[in-house]
């Protein structure tokens, strides 16, 4: 399975829906200080099941939700979706027949996080196991 696309809505500095295509080969993100480059990496980690708010540079996990600016109102929900290409059929057994697998994590203020695989709600452990089986690291 290969990363194909990352979608962010209301995650940290990404107030509006943002899609990032991850093409074959090397994908780089370039920009000035403070533009959100590190937030993209954190979005990947968060979607893959990160549980430490400290490693997300926050006091609590709800700190990943866009908190507003002078021009934009704060959000109540943050959502990150990661689309995985499984056209080689090398994913875990339960996904062998699928061409694409979408992993999504959504957090709402005062309600906590929910995880989904192809729009079906899953446990955090299921998401972490999926990525552990793909040898993507801790």
Biotite code that builds the C-alpha atoms (Angstrom):
import biotite.structure as struc

atoms = struc.array([
    struc.Atom([0.000, 0.000, 0.000], chain_id="A", res_id=1, res_name="UNK", atom_name="CA", element="C"),
    struc.Atom([1.240, 3.469, -0.868], chain_id="A", res_id=2, res_name="UNK", atom_name="CA", element="C"),
    struc.Atom([0.162, 6.896, 0.323], chain_id="A", res_id=3, res_name="UNK", atom_name="CA", element="C"),
    struc.Atom([-1.875, 8.539, -2.436], chain_id="A", res_id=4, res_name="UNK", atom_name="CA", element="C"),
    struc.Atom([-3.647, 11.609, -1.027], chain_id="A", res_id=5, res_name="UNK", atom_name="CA", element="C"),
    struc.Atom([-4.005, 13.559, 2.201], chain_id="A", res_id=6, res_name="UNK", atom_name="CA", element="C"),
    struc.Atom([-7.136, 15.642, 2.885], chain_id="A", res_id=7, res_name="UNK", atom_name="CA", element="C"),
    struc.Atom([-7.308, 18.084, 5.792], chain_id="A", res_id=8, res_name="UNK", atom_name="CA", element="C"),
    struc.Atom([-10.271, 20.086, 7.092], chain_id="A", res_id=9, res_name="UNK", atom_name="CA", element="C"),
    struc.Atom([-10.027, 22.249, 10.212], chain_id="A", res_id=10, res_name="UNK", atom_name="CA", element="C"),
    struc.Atom([-6.729, 20.661, 11.254], chain_id="A", res_id=11, res_name="UNK", atom_name="CA", element="C"),
    struc.Atom([-4.397, 23.190, 12.897], chain_id="A", res_id=12, res_name="UNK", atom_name="CA", element="C"),
    struc.Atom([-3.706, 25.908, 10.277], chain_id="A", res_id=13, res_name="UNK", atom_name="CA", element="C"),
    struc.Atom([-5.808, 24.249, 7.540], chain_id="A", res_id=14, res_name="UNK", atom_name="CA", element="C"),
    struc.Atom([-9.211, 25.832, 8.110], chain_id="A", res_id=15, res_name="UNK", atom_name="CA", element="C"),
    struc.Atom([-10.571, 25.091, 4.614], chain_id="A", res_id=16, res_name="UNK", atom_name="CA", element="C"),
    struc.Atom([-10.466, 21.728, 2.877], chain_id="A", res_id=17, res_name="UNK", atom_name="CA", element="C"),
    struc.Atom([-6.974, 21.112, 1.577], chain_id="A", res_id=18, res_name="UNK", atom_name="CA", element="C"),
    struc.Atom([-5.924, 18.144, -0.558], chain_id="A", res_id=19, res_name="UNK", atom_name="CA", element="C"),
    struc.Atom([-2.325, 17.108, -1.045], chain_id="A", res_id=20, res_name="UNK", atom_name="CA", element="C"),
    struc.Atom([-1.533, 14.591, -3.781], chain_id="A", res_id=21, res_name="UNK", atom_name="CA", element="C"),
    struc.Atom([1.313, 12.250, -2.956], chain_id="A", res_id=22, res_name="UNK", atom_name="CA", element="C"),
    struc.Atom([2.689, 11.166, -6.313], chain_id="A", res_id=23, res_name="UNK", atom_name="CA", element="C"),
    struc.Atom([5.083, 8.371, -7.173], chain_id="A", res_id=24, res_name="UNK", atom_name="CA", element="C"),
    struc.Atom([8.655, 9.262, -6.331], chain_id="A", res_id=25, res_name="UNK", atom_name="CA", element="C"),
    struc.Atom([9.597, 12.101, -4.027], chain_id="A", res_id=26, res_name="UNK", atom_name="CA", element="C"),
    struc.Atom([6.960, 14.547, -2.794], chain_id="A", res_id=27, res_name="UNK", atom_name="CA", element="C"),
    struc.Atom([8.243, 17.677, -1.086], chain_id="A", res_id=28, res_name="UNK", atom_name="CA", element="C"),
    struc.Atom([6.551, 20.555, 0.706], chain_id="A", res_id=29, res_name="UNK", atom_name="CA", element="C"),
    struc.Atom([8.294, 23.911, 0.437], chain_id="A", res_id=30, res_name="UNK", atom_name="CA", element="C"),
    struc.Atom([7.303, 27.219, 1.987], chain_id="A", res_id=31, res_name="UNK", atom_name="CA", element="C"),
    struc.Atom([8.276, 30.004, 4.369], chain_id="A", res_id=32, res_name="UNK", atom_name="CA", element="C"),
    struc.Atom([8.421, 29.665, 8.138], chain_id="A", res_id=33, res_name="UNK", atom_name="CA", element="C"),
    struc.Atom([4.971, 29.475, 9.702], chain_id="A", res_id=34, res_name="UNK", atom_name="CA", element="C"),
    struc.Atom([3.081, 28.323, 6.601], chain_id="A", res_id=35, res_name="UNK", atom_name="CA", element="C"),
    struc.Atom([2.101, 24.913, 8.037], chain_id="A", res_id=36, res_name="UNK", atom_name="CA", element="C"),
    struc.Atom([4.692, 22.499, 6.629], chain_id="A", res_id=37, res_name="UNK", atom_name="CA", element="C"),
    struc.Atom([5.109, 20.683, 9.939], chain_id="A", res_id=38, res_name="UNK", atom_name="CA", element="C"),
    struc.Atom([1.312, 20.551, 10.341], chain_id="A", res_id=39, res_name="UNK", atom_name="CA", element="C"),
    struc.Atom([1.177, 18.308, 7.259], chain_id="A", res_id=40, res_name="UNK", atom_name="CA", element="C"),
    struc.Atom([3.518, 15.769, 8.837], chain_id="A", res_id=41, res_name="UNK", atom_name="CA", element="C"),
    struc.Atom([1.563, 15.981, 12.089], chain_id="A", res_id=42, res_name="UNK", atom_name="CA", element="C"),
    struc.Atom([-1.687, 15.412, 10.177], chain_id="A", res_id=43, res_name="UNK", atom_name="CA", element="C"),
    struc.Atom([-0.245, 12.176, 8.769], chain_id="A", res_id=44, res_name="UNK", atom_name="CA", element="C"),
    struc.Atom([0.865, 10.993, 12.187], chain_id="A", res_id=45, res_name="UNK", atom_name="CA", element="C"),
    struc.Atom([-2.437, 11.999, 13.795], chain_id="A", res_id=46, res_name="UNK", atom_name="CA", element="C"),
    struc.Atom([-4.497, 10.171, 11.159], chain_id="A", res_id=47, res_name="UNK", atom_name="CA", element="C"),
    struc.Atom([-2.316, 7.096, 11.646], chain_id="A", res_id=48, res_name="UNK", atom_name="CA", element="C"),
    struc.Atom([-3.292, 6.949, 15.330], chain_id="A", res_id=49, res_name="UNK", atom_name="CA", element="C"),
    struc.Atom([-0.966, 9.266, 17.274], chain_id="A", res_id=50, res_name="UNK", atom_name="CA", element="C"),
    struc.Atom([-2.219, 9.509, 20.873], chain_id="A", res_id=51, res_name="UNK", atom_name="CA", element="C"),
    struc.Atom([0.252, 11.939, 22.436], chain_id="A", res_id=52, res_name="UNK", atom_name="CA", element="C"),
    struc.Atom([-0.944, 15.550, 22.444], chain_id="A", res_id=53, res_name="UNK", atom_name="CA", element="C"),
    struc.Atom([2.581, 16.597, 23.407], chain_id="A", res_id=54, res_name="UNK", atom_name="CA", element="C"),
    struc.Atom([4.019, 15.111, 20.216], chain_id="A", res_id=55, res_name="UNK", atom_name="CA", element="C"),
    struc.Atom([1.360, 17.082, 18.309], chain_id="A", res_id=56, res_name="UNK", atom_name="CA", element="C"),
    struc.Atom([2.681, 20.283, 19.933], chain_id="A", res_id=57, res_name="UNK", atom_name="CA", element="C"),
    struc.Atom([-0.416, 20.759, 22.064], chain_id="A", res_id=58, res_name="UNK", atom_name="CA", element="C"),
    struc.Atom([-1.594, 20.578, 25.659], chain_id="A", res_id=59, res_name="UNK", atom_name="CA", element="C"),
    struc.Atom([-4.582, 18.393, 24.727], chain_id="A", res_id=60, res_name="UNK", atom_name="CA", element="C"),
    struc.Atom([-5.639, 16.515, 21.631], chain_id="A", res_id=61, res_name="UNK", atom_name="CA", element="C"),
    struc.Atom([-8.354, 19.119, 20.883], chain_id="A", res_id=62, res_name="UNK", atom_name="CA", element="C"),
    struc.Atom([-5.546, 21.596, 20.180], chain_id="A", res_id=63, res_name="UNK", atom_name="CA", element="C"),
    struc.Atom([-5.363, 20.144, 16.646], chain_id="A", res_id=64, res_name="UNK", atom_name="CA", element="C"),
    struc.Atom([-8.717, 21.806, 15.863], chain_id="A", res_id=65, res_name="UNK", atom_name="CA", element="C"),
    struc.Atom([-8.383, 25.167, 14.065], chain_id="A", res_id=66, res_name="UNK", atom_name="CA", element="C"),
    struc.Atom([-8.661, 27.784, 16.823], chain_id="A", res_id=67, res_name="UNK", atom_name="CA", element="C"),
    struc.Atom([-9.500, 30.797, 14.674], chain_id="A", res_id=68, res_name="UNK", atom_name="CA", element="C"),
    struc.Atom([-7.822, 34.018, 13.607], chain_id="A", res_id=69, res_name="UNK", atom_name="CA", element="C"),
    struc.Atom([-8.841, 37.643, 13.374], chain_id="A", res_id=70, res_name="UNK", atom_name="CA", element="C"),
    struc.Atom([-10.409, 36.900, 9.966], chain_id="A", res_id=71, res_name="UNK", atom_name="CA", element="C"),
    struc.Atom([-11.636, 33.301, 10.385], chain_id="A", res_id=72, res_name="UNK", atom_name="CA", element="C"),
    struc.Atom([-13.873, 31.795, 13.038], chain_id="A", res_id=73, res_name="UNK", atom_name="CA", element="C"),
    struc.Atom([-12.726, 28.756, 14.999], chain_id="A", res_id=74, res_name="UNK", atom_name="CA", element="C"),
    struc.Atom([-13.915, 25.276, 14.062], chain_id="A", res_id=75, res_name="UNK", atom_name="CA", element="C"),
    struc.Atom([-15.516, 22.606, 16.229], chain_id="A", res_id=76, res_name="UNK", atom_name="CA", element="C"),
    struc.Atom([-14.264, 19.682, 14.148], chain_id="A", res_id=77, res_name="UNK", atom_name="CA", element="C"),
    struc.Atom([-10.960, 18.653, 12.599], chain_id="A", res_id=78, res_name="UNK", atom_name="CA", element="C"),
    struc.Atom([-10.712, 15.841, 10.091], chain_id="A", res_id=79, res_name="UNK", atom_name="CA", element="C"),
    struc.Atom([-7.814, 14.216, 8.279], chain_id="A", res_id=80, res_name="UNK", atom_name="CA", element="C"),
    struc.Atom([-8.218, 11.543, 5.589], chain_id="A", res_id=81, res_name="UNK", atom_name="CA", element="C"),
    struc.Atom([-5.389, 9.503, 4.153], chain_id="A", res_id=82, res_name="UNK", atom_name="CA", element="C"),
    struc.Atom([-6.015, 7.617, 0.917], chain_id="A", res_id=83, res_name="UNK", atom_name="CA", element="C"),
    struc.Atom([-3.873, 4.542, 0.343], chain_id="A", res_id=84, res_name="UNK", atom_name="CA", element="C"),
    struc.Atom([-3.330, 2.912, -3.044], chain_id="A", res_id=85, res_name="UNK", atom_name="CA", element="C"),
    struc.Atom([-3.699, -0.857, -2.791], chain_id="A", res_id=86, res_name="UNK", atom_name="CA", element="C"),
    struc.Atom([-3.592, -1.652, -6.508], chain_id="A", res_id=87, res_name="UNK", atom_name="CA", element="C"),
    struc.Atom([-0.638, -4.011, -5.873], chain_id="A", res_id=88, res_name="UNK", atom_name="CA", element="C"),
    struc.Atom([-2.891, -5.961, -3.447], chain_id="A", res_id=89, res_name="UNK", atom_name="CA", element="C"),
    struc.Atom([-0.136, -6.014, -0.836], chain_id="A", res_id=90, res_name="UNK", atom_name="CA", element="C"),
    struc.Atom([-2.231, -4.650, 2.037], chain_id="A", res_id=91, res_name="UNK", atom_name="CA", element="C"),
    struc.Atom([-3.539, -6.606, 5.022], chain_id="A", res_id=92, res_name="UNK", atom_name="CA", element="C"),
    struc.Atom([-5.805, -9.562, 4.281], chain_id="A", res_id=93, res_name="UNK", atom_name="CA", element="C"),
    struc.Atom([-9.104, -7.760, 4.947], chain_id="A", res_id=94, res_name="UNK", atom_name="CA", element="C"),
    struc.Atom([-8.241, -5.152, 2.264], chain_id="A", res_id=95, res_name="UNK", atom_name="CA", element="C"),
    struc.Atom([-6.756, -7.445, -0.419], chain_id="A", res_id=96, res_name="UNK", atom_name="CA", element="C"),
    struc.Atom([-9.717, -6.998, -2.794], chain_id="A", res_id=97, res_name="UNK", atom_name="CA", element="C"),
    struc.Atom([-9.815, -3.172, -2.548], chain_id="A", res_id=98, res_name="UNK", atom_name="CA", element="C"),
    struc.Atom([-7.981, -0.827, -4.936], chain_id="A", res_id=99, res_name="UNK", atom_name="CA", element="C"),
    struc.Atom([-8.102, 2.136, -2.515], chain_id="A", res_id=100, res_name="UNK", atom_name="CA", element="C"),
    struc.Atom([-8.352, 2.307, 1.270], chain_id="A", res_id=101, res_name="UNK", atom_name="CA", element="C"),
    struc.Atom([-9.246, 5.549, 3.046], chain_id="A", res_id=102, res_name="UNK", atom_name="CA", element="C"),
    struc.Atom([-8.305, 6.040, 6.680], chain_id="A", res_id=103, res_name="UNK", atom_name="CA", element="C"),
    struc.Atom([-9.963, 8.979, 8.418], chain_id="A", res_id=104, res_name="UNK", atom_name="CA", element="C"),
    struc.Atom([-9.763, 10.477, 11.878], chain_id="A", res_id=105, res_name="UNK", atom_name="CA", element="C"),
    struc.Atom([-12.200, 13.097, 13.116], chain_id="A", res_id=106, res_name="UNK", atom_name="CA", element="C"),
    struc.Atom([-12.179, 14.969, 16.401], chain_id="A", res_id=107, res_name="UNK", atom_name="CA", element="C"),
    struc.Atom([-14.995, 17.111, 17.780], chain_id="A", res_id=108, res_name="UNK", atom_name="CA", element="C"),
    struc.Atom([-14.696, 19.479, 20.720], chain_id="A", res_id=109, res_name="UNK", atom_name="CA", element="C"),
    struc.Atom([-15.733, 17.752, 23.952], chain_id="A", res_id=110, res_name="UNK", atom_name="CA", element="C"),
    struc.Atom([-16.466, 14.462, 22.122], chain_id="A", res_id=111, res_name="UNK", atom_name="CA", element="C"),
    struc.Atom([-13.040, 13.013, 21.332], chain_id="A", res_id=112, res_name="UNK", atom_name="CA", element="C"),
    struc.Atom([-11.688, 11.259, 18.271], chain_id="A", res_id=113, res_name="UNK", atom_name="CA", element="C"),
    struc.Atom([-13.336, 8.751, 15.971], chain_id="A", res_id=114, res_name="UNK", atom_name="CA", element="C"),
    struc.Atom([-11.558, 6.612, 13.392], chain_id="A", res_id=115, res_name="UNK", atom_name="CA", element="C"),
    struc.Atom([-12.842, 5.247, 10.105], chain_id="A", res_id=116, res_name="UNK", atom_name="CA", element="C"),
    struc.Atom([-11.635, 2.911, 7.389], chain_id="A", res_id=117, res_name="UNK", atom_name="CA", element="C"),
    struc.Atom([-13.628, 3.330, 4.175], chain_id="A", res_id=118, res_name="UNK", atom_name="CA", element="C"),
    struc.Atom([-16.340, 5.183, 6.154], chain_id="A", res_id=119, res_name="UNK", atom_name="CA", element="C"),
    struc.Atom([-16.763, 2.305, 8.627], chain_id="A", res_id=120, res_name="UNK", atom_name="CA", element="C"),
    struc.Atom([-16.073, 3.310, 12.233], chain_id="A", res_id=121, res_name="UNK", atom_name="CA", element="C"),
    struc.Atom([-13.106, 1.496, 13.747], chain_id="A", res_id=122, res_name="UNK", atom_name="CA", element="C"),
    struc.Atom([-11.162, 1.422, 17.006], chain_id="A", res_id=123, res_name="UNK", atom_name="CA", element="C"),
    struc.Atom([-7.934, 3.376, 17.363], chain_id="A", res_id=124, res_name="UNK", atom_name="CA", element="C"),
    struc.Atom([-6.161, 0.051, 17.827], chain_id="A", res_id=125, res_name="UNK", atom_name="CA", element="C"),
    struc.Atom([-7.411, -1.146, 14.412], chain_id="A", res_id=126, res_name="UNK", atom_name="CA", element="C"),
    struc.Atom([-5.861, 1.903, 12.737], chain_id="A", res_id=127, res_name="UNK", atom_name="CA", element="C"),
    struc.Atom([-2.578, 1.515, 14.577], chain_id="A", res_id=128, res_name="UNK", atom_name="CA", element="C"),
    struc.Atom([-2.480, -2.190, 13.695], chain_id="A", res_id=129, res_name="UNK", atom_name="CA", element="C"),
    struc.Atom([-3.158, -1.443, 10.020], chain_id="A", res_id=130, res_name="UNK", atom_name="CA", element="C"),
    struc.Atom([-0.129, 0.836, 9.824], chain_id="A", res_id=131, res_name="UNK", atom_name="CA", element="C"),
    struc.Atom([2.011, -1.481, 11.961], chain_id="A", res_id=132, res_name="UNK", atom_name="CA", element="C"),
    struc.Atom([1.233, -4.296, 9.499], chain_id="A", res_id=133, res_name="UNK", atom_name="CA", element="C"),
    struc.Atom([2.397, -2.006, 6.677], chain_id="A", res_id=134, res_name="UNK", atom_name="CA", element="C"),
    struc.Atom([5.746, -1.470, 8.485], chain_id="A", res_id=135, res_name="UNK", atom_name="CA", element="C"),
    struc.Atom([5.350, 2.314, 8.535], chain_id="A", res_id=136, res_name="UNK", atom_name="CA", element="C"),
    struc.Atom([7.055, 2.682, 11.914], chain_id="A", res_id=137, res_name="UNK", atom_name="CA", element="C"),
    struc.Atom([5.848, 3.614, 15.386], chain_id="A", res_id=138, res_name="UNK", atom_name="CA", element="C"),
])
